Amino acid sequence: MLNASICTFTNGRVNMSNAPPSHFSGGVGFFVNGAIAVSAGNPTHYHQGMGFAANGDLCVDPAPAVPPDHFSQGGLPLDANNRLYVNTLDPITHYSHGFGFTADGHLAGVIA
């Protein structure tokens, strides 16, 4: 489960990296700089309702064009394949559990 207190942020958006995870916390992989390790691929396994790649990256949809299909147990927006919906462009309109979200309900993130 994602915990905002261990994530790093840029202008309110959670930092994410395409690099493989260097360590894990709560079942989620992180890069050395505190960014969440993510992949745009389809999940090969699942943990706490979210999809993960074989190397441990959290699977994301970085350009969702539709509202979330459903939400994880922690309230994070997911698509039908349990990939996390991440919006890298639209402004943050509200916060929940320390994370910024856009008007469409997607997690506000920066993928580097």
Secondary structure, DSSP 4 states (H G I P E B T S, - for coil): ---GGG--EETTEEEEESSPPSEEETTEEE-TTSPEEEESS--SEEETTEEE-TTSPEEEESS--S--SEE-TTS-EE-TT-PEEEESSSPEEEEETTEEEETTSPEEEEE-
